[in-house]
Amino acid sequence: MHRSLRKFIKNLLRLQLNHDEKLAMRAALQSYIHEHPTAYVPIQQTRIQIIVSSVTILLRKPFIPALGVLIVLMASGATSYAAENSLPGTALYSVKVRINEEIVGALALTQEARAHWEIKRTERRLEETERLLAQGRLDDSSSAVIAKHFISHSARLKNEVASLQLKNNLSGAAALASNYEASLRAHDMIISLLLNEEAPEEPILPLLTLIVVEADSNADVRSEIGAAISAQEAPQVRVAAEGKKTSADNKIKEINSYYTSTQSSLDASTNSHTQMQLSAAQTFYAAGNAKLEAEEYGEAFALFQNAHRSAQEAKVMMKASGRSRGVTQKLQNRG
């Protein structure tokens, strides 16, 4: 990658866009996607249409939904299983995204479960990006496919978060926005580390821009929800802060335990980042405790949320490093 482009990307990742600029960026990204359509595969598309129609009909019947899923899995289980490791540009990728993942989403019983699944789907798209980058196979077509699905998942997540806000489930909405932001920040770093000097520059730029825009947008939403929580009556804010404290404490313990069990297998870059994030989580947690004792509950909630998000970001980094030998090797080379 030329030095000028590297400098451009670094500056791009530091951008703080206002609301109108983010809308304009999203429109530009959608235009890019339309200009780089996915290749059409007639035989595979026909099979997909048949299976999707079957799933849709079965899940709308009055009998138990699990029975419909079971029938579909019996008919296409091998294909569905094989599709899980597929990447954009392969025949089975549409089965993975349009059938496997849609079935999982259909079985999510609550708004929060559906929203968590959409976060997981965006993570799957970014993991695919990392695999393609590590293999030197990311091109305009695969980048556009991933971006298209990423935007769709993100839109669904935002709808669920907005719905939770309307129902006054502010803590639940804040947790979702914070977790999504942590995931985006971590994958942003992973992808930046994976950028290869010899790789084509253009395919990754729309995805990097999209990640930055979405992360900043979720940070704004998270701040707005935090302000709404702080504006509630003191007893309500205290309950929210204490609940977030428990959540942050459990998350930090979980990630510390996971780090202890995997530390020896992590590359130097991931080890360094994990230690930094866990240290930040502990610092935020201690500051949150101080604010809680001072009865400054709104600030305590925000600090405990920061602690949870820092620990979650460390988890995403560790899992990414351990998920693929190719990704791990690239991170080691950059570390």
Order of alpha helices (4+ residues) and beta strands (2+ residues): alpha-alpha-alpha-alpha-alpha-alpha-alpha-alpha-alpha-alpha-alpha-alpha-alpha
